[in-house]
Amino acid sequence: PGGTEPRPESHATPHPRRPPPSHPYPDQQPPPRHPAVLDGVRRVVECSRAAGTPVRVFSLASDLDHYLEHLPTPDGYMMCTAELRQLLLRHSTRT
């Protein structure tokens, strides 16, 4: 009485692993980035660097080359695991 009852154990089955998504633009260049977005990301990187604050940029795999070419170097890049896996697989098949 007055206490919380224990939660029933979950017997849900885990979702099956889905294959990683394929590259969204396998045979063509991705669409151009909006200049205002690129400018905003550039400003965040520059201001963070000036303030001594580490900054990491989240990137889709299809945007990474573009960011590397057009942005000042942040402290690192991040991307989702599935896209990182695809990027690494593409690189390993080239060498």
N, C-alpha and C positions, 0 to 999 in steps of 0.2 A: 504494500500500500504506500502510495506516495513516491515510490521509486520509479526509475525507468526500467522498462522491460528490455531484456537483451534482444538485439536484432537477430532475426533469423539468418542463417548462413545462406549466402547466395549460391545457387546451383546453376547459374546461367553458364552456358557454354561460351567460350571465347569466340570472337569473330575469326573466321579463317583469314589467313594472311592474303592480302591482295597483292598482285604483282605491281611493281613500281610503275608509275605512269610513263608512257613513252614521251620522248622529247616533243614538245608542242609544235616545233617548227623544224622537222627533220630535213627537209630539202630546201628551205628558204630562210632568209634572214627574218628575225622577229620584227614586229612592227616597231616603228620609231618610238622612243620615249618622249613623253610630253616635256618640252623644255622647262616648264615651271616646276615639274617634279624633280628633274635632274638638278635644277638650280637650287631647289630647297634642300635636297640631299647634300649637295656641295656645300651650302652654307652651314648646315649642321656639322659636317665633318670639319670645316675650317674653324668654326666657333668653338667646337669641342676641343680641337687641337690647341687653339690659342688659350683656352681656359685650363688646359692640362687634364681634361677629362677624357678617359678612354672612350672610344666610340667604335662600335661594330655595325656594319651595314648588312641588313638582311637582304638577300638577293635571290631571285629565281635563277636557275641555271641558265636560262636563255638570256638573262640580263648581265651575267657576270663579266663576260668579255667587254661589253659596252661600258660597264662601271669601271673596270680596270683601266680602260682607255681614257675615260672622260672625267673621272673624279680624282680629287687628291687622295692619297693613300690613307685609309682609315687604319685603326689598330687591328682590324680583322674583318672577315666576311662570315656571314652565317647563311645557311640554307637548310631546307628540310632534308631529312635523312634520305628519302626516296630520290630526290633530285641529286643529292650528293653522290649517292650510289650510281646513278646513271652517268653522272659526269666522270666518275672514276672508271666505270666500265668502258666508256667511250675512249678515255685516255689510254687504258690498258690495251685496247685492241689496236691502237695506233702504233704502239712501240713493239 
